[in-house]
């Protein structure tokens, strides 16, 4: 890099992009129009972490910072808040939620830190938004992650997950109900039962203490690798497997 930019200089660049003589695309953006960009940038950060690619991680974190800056400048233009407010509120939150670092609270493990964190969050919720749903989890989260978070919260209120056998039995029951609804062609009920099936599969992952998101990612990657191996022999046929029989297909897959 020819120059090292300060944070203030970076923010001025964003303000210039949003100014009268700035970039037409940047000037058109709103909080709503940038939602998908923010989601995609977050996943690209995860991809860089998974690939252990430090150079790409640096770049993608910059793209996340760009999103924070854009939203802050848009809010600044609307007299709602500034990036200084964002930084100050987050700084206060970190100090408030780490009394074992910034105060005299003693903790003995990271598990105790997490318990204290949740207690402090609950108190904040009562003070700032007393009518907020105690089980509220962001609706914008991927459905499987949201289902996991909701069930984990429910456990904290005393709802038991049950045993592995209980979870498997419930999944089998949901599968049976789903099959019946599919035979009847009841589309709404099919969707409901399918959702219940997925919800209970997530519950099983909690019982087994495994990460459902990682497990699904690994299974998808395994499928991709197998499919590439199968298709590689049919490159000259535009990777089309229609010419082979189902028996041949199964043999290739295995």
C-alpha positions as CSV (number, residue, x, y, z in Angstrom):
1,X,0.0,0.0,0.0
2,X,1.3,3.4,-0.9
3,X,-0.5,5.2,1.9
4,X,-2.0,4.3,5.3
5,X,-5.4,5.9,5.8
6,X,-6.9,6.9,9.1
7,X,-10.4,6.0,10.2
8,X,-11.5,9.7,9.8
9,X,-10.0,9.8,6.2
10,X,-11.9,6.6,5.4
11,X,-15.2,8.1,6.7
12,X,-14.6,11.2,4.6
13,X,-14.1,9.0,1.5
14,X,-17.6,7.5,2.1
15,X,-19.1,10.9,2.7
16,X,-17.6,12.1,-0.6
17,X,-19.1,9.1,-2.4
18,X,-22.5,10.0,-1.0
19,X,-22.1,13.8,-1.8
20,X,-23.7,15.7,-4.6
21,X,-20.7,15.2,-6.9
22,X,-20.1,11.6,-5.7
23,X,-20.9,8.2,-7.2
24,X,-24.4,7.7,-8.6
25,X,-24.7,4.2,-7.2
26,X,-23.5,5.1,-3.7
27,X,-25.8,8.1,-3.5
28,X,-28.8,5.9,-4.3
29,X,-28.2,3.4,-1.5
30,X,-30.4,3.2,1.6
31,X,-30.4,1.0,4.7
32,X,-32.9,-1.3,2.9
33,X,-31.0,-1.6,-0.4
34,X,-27.8,-2.5,1.4
35,X,-29.2,-5.4,3.4
36,X,-28.3,-8.1,0.9
37,X,-24.8,-6.6,0.5
38,X,-24.2,-6.8,4.2
39,X,-25.3,-10.5,4.4
40,X,-23.1,-11.4,1.4
41,X,-20.1,-9.7,2.8
42,X,-20.5,-11.5,6.2
43,X,-20.5,-14.8,4.4
44,X,-17.4,-13.9,2.4
45,X,-15.6,-13.2,5.6
46,X,-16.6,-16.6,6.8
47,X,-15.3,-18.1,3.6
48,X,-11.9,-16.4,4.0
49,X,-11.7,-17.7,7.6
50,X,-12.6,-21.2,6.5
51,X,-9.9,-21.0,3.8
52,X,-7.4,-19.7,6.3
53,X,-6.7,-16.9,3.8
54,X,-5.3,-13.9,5.8
55,X,-5.0,-11.7,2.8
56,X,-8.5,-12.3,1.7
57,X,-9.8,-12.0,5.3
58,X,-8.2,-8.5,5.5
59,X,-9.9,-7.5,2.3
60,X,-13.3,-8.9,3.3
61,X,-13.2,-7.3,6.8
62,X,-12.7,-4.0,4.9
63,X,-15.8,-4.7,3.0
64,X,-17.7,-5.2,6.3
65,X,-16.3,-1.9,7.5
66,X,-17.5,-0.3,4.3
67,X,-21.0,-1.5,5.1
68,X,-20.8,-0.1,8.7
69,X,-19.6,3.2,7.3
70,X,-22.3,3.4,4.6
71,X,-25.1,2.8,7.1
72,X,-23.6,5.3,9.5
73,X,-23.2,8.0,6.9
74,X,-26.8,7.4,5.7
75,X,-28.0,7.7,9.3
76,X,-25.9,10.8,9.7
77,X,-27.5,12.4,6.7
78,X,-30.9,11.7,8.3
79,X,-29.8,13.1,11.7
80,X,-30.5,9.7,13.3
81,X,-27.0,8.8,14.6
82,X,-23.3,9.0,13.5
83,X,-20.4,6.6,13.4
84,X,-19.2,8.1,16.7
85,X,-22.5,7.1,18.3
86,X,-22.0,3.5,16.9
87,X,-18.5,3.3,18.4
88,X,-19.4,4.9,21.7
89,X,-22.5,2.7,22.3
90,X,-20.5,-0.5,21.4
91,X,-17.6,0.6,23.7
92,X,-20.0,1.2,26.6
93,X,-21.6,-2.2,25.9
94,X,-18.2,-4.0,26.0
95,X,-17.2,-2.3,29.3
96,X,-20.6,-3.0,30.8
97,X,-20.6,-6.7,29.7
98,X,-17.1,-7.3,30.9
99,X,-17.1,-6.4,34.6
100,X,-14.4,-9.1,35.2
101,X,-12.1,-6.9,33.0
102,X,-13.2,-3.3,33.7
103,X,-14.6,-3.8,37.2
104,X,-13.8,-6.0,40.2
105,X,-15.9,-9.1,39.3
106,X,-14.0,-12.4,39.5
107,X,-14.6,-15.2,37.1
108,X,-13.0,-18.6,36.9
109,X,-13.9,-19.8,33.4
110,X,-15.2,-18.7,29.9
111,X,-18.4,-20.6,30.8
112,X,-18.9,-18.2,33.7
113,X,-18.2,-15.3,31.5
114,X,-20.9,-16.4,29.1
115,X,-23.4,-16.8,31.9
116,X,-22.7,-13.3,33.2
117,X,-23.0,-12.0,29.7
118,X,-26.5,-13.4,29.3
119,X,-27.5,-12.1,32.8
120,X,-26.3,-8.6,31.8
121,X,-28.1,-8.7,28.5
122,X,-31.3,-9.7,30.2
123,X,-31.0,-6.7,32.5
124,X,-30.4,-4.4,29.6
125,X,-33.4,-5.7,27.8
126,X,-35.6,-5.1,30.8
127,X,-34.3,-1.5,31.3
128,X,-34.3,-0.4,27.6
129,X,-37.1,-2.5,26.0
130,X,-39.2,-3.9,28.9
131,X,-41.9,-5.2,26.5
132,X,-39.5,-7.1,24.3
133,X,-40.2,-10.7,23.7
134,X,-37.8,-12.7,26.0
135,X,-37.4,-15.3,23.2
136,X,-36.7,-12.8,20.5
137,X,-34.1,-13.9,18.0
138,X,-33.4,-11.9,14.8
139,X,-35.7,-13.0,12.0
140,X,-33.1,-12.3,9.4
141,X,-30.8,-15.1,10.7
142,X,-30.6,-18.2,8.5
143,X,-33.6,-20.4,9.6
144,X,-31.5,-23.3,11.0
145,X,-29.3,-20.9,13.1
146,X,-32.4,-19.1,14.4
147,X,-34.1,-22.4,15.3
148,X,-31.0,-23.4,17.2
149,X,-30.8,-20.1,19.1
150,X,-34.5,-20.2,20.0
151,X,-34.2,-23.8,21.4
152,X,-31.1,-22.9,23.4
153,X,-32.9,-19.9,24.9
154,X,-35.9,-22.2,25.8
155,X,-33.5,-24.5,27.6
156,X,-32.3,-21.6,29.8
157,X,-36.0,-21.1,30.8
158,X,-36.2,-24.7,32.0
159,X,-37.5,-26.5,28.9
160,X,-35.7,-29.8,28.6
161,X,-34.4,-31.1,25.3
162,X,-35.0,-34.7,26.3
163,X,-32.9,-37.7,25.3
164,X,-31.5,-38.8,22.0
165,X,-34.1,-41.5,21.7
166,X,-36.9,-38.9,22.4
167,X,-35.5,-36.6,19.6
168,X,-35.2,-39.5,17.1
169,X,-38.7,-40.7,17.9
170,X,-40.1,-37.2,17.3
171,X,-38.2,-37.0,13.9
172,X,-39.6,-40.4,12.9
173,X,-43.1,-39.2,13.8
174,X,-42.7,-36.0,11.8
175,X,-41.4,-38.0,8.8
176,X,-44.5,-40.2,9.0
177,X,-46.8,-37.2,9.1
178,X,-44.9,-35.6,6.2
179,X,-45.3,-38.7,4.1
180,X,-49.1,-38.8,4.8
181,X,-49.5,-35.1,3.9
182,X,-47.5,-35.6,0.7
183,X,-49.8,-38.5,-0.3
184,X,-52.8,-36.3,0.3
185,X,-51.3,-33.4,-1.6
186,X,-52.0,-30.9,1.1
187,X,-49.4,-28.3,0.2
188,X,-49.9,-26.1,3.3
189,X,-49.7,-29.1,5.7
190,X,-46.8,-30.5,3.8
191,X,-44.9,-27.2,4.4
192,X,-45.9,-27.2,8.0
193,X,-44.7,-30.8,8.6
194,X,-41.5,-30.2,6.7
195,X,-40.7,-27.2,8.9
196,X,-41.5,-29.2,12.0
197,X,-39.2,-32.0,10.8
198,X,-36.3,-29.6,10.2
199,X,-36.9,-27.9,13.6
200,X,-36.7,-31.3,15.3
201,X,-33.5,-32.2,13.4
202,X,-32.0,-29.1,14.8
203,X,-33.2,-30.2,18.3
204,X,-31.4,-33.5,17.8
205,X,-28.2,-31.7,16.9
206,X,-28.4,-29.9,20.3
207,X,-29.0,-33.2,22.1
208,X,-26.0,-34.7,20.4
209,X,-24.0,-31.5,21.0
210,X,-23.0,-31.0,17.4
211,X,-23.1,-27.9,15.2
212,X,-25.9,-28.3,12.7
213,X,-24.7,-25.5,10.4
214,X,-21.2,-27.1,10.2
215,X,-22.6,-30.6,9.7
216,X,-24.8,-29.4,6.8
217,X,-21.9,-27.5,5.3
218,X,-19.7,-30.6,5.4
219,X,-22.5,-32.8,3.9
220,X,-23.0,-30.3,1.1
221,X,-19.3,-30.1,0.3
222,X,-19.1,-33.9,0.3
223,X,-22.0,-34.0,-2.2
224,X,-20.3,-31.5,-4.4
225,X,-17.0,-33.5,-4.4
226,X,-18.8,-36.7,-5.3
227,X,-20.8,-35.0,-8.0
228,X,-17.7,-33.5,-9.5
229,X,-16.1,-37.0,-9.5
230,X,-19.1,-38.5,-11.2
231,X,-19.4,-35.8,-13.8
232,X,-15.7,-35.7,-14.7
233,X,-16.1,-38.8,-16.8
234,X,-18.8,-37.2,-18.9
235,X,-17.1,-33.9,-19.8
236,X,-17.4,-34.6,-23.5
237,X,-21.1,-35.1,-23.1
238,X,-21.6,-31.7,-21.5
239,X,-21.6,-33.3,-18.0
240,X,-25.0,-34.9,-18.9
241,X,-25.8,-38.1,-17.0
242,X,-29.1,-38.7,-18.8
243,X,-27.5,-41.3,-21.1
244,X,-26.7,-43.7,-18.3
245,X,-29.0,-46.0,-16.5
246,X,-30.0,-45.6,-12.9
247,X,-28.0,-48.7,-12.0
248,X,-24.9,-47.3,-13.6
249,X,-25.5,-44.0,-11.9
250,X,-25.7,-45.6,-8.5
251,X,-22.6,-47.6,-9.1
252,X,-20.7,-44.4,-10.1
253,X,-22.0,-42.6,-7.0
254,X,-20.8,-45.4,-4.7
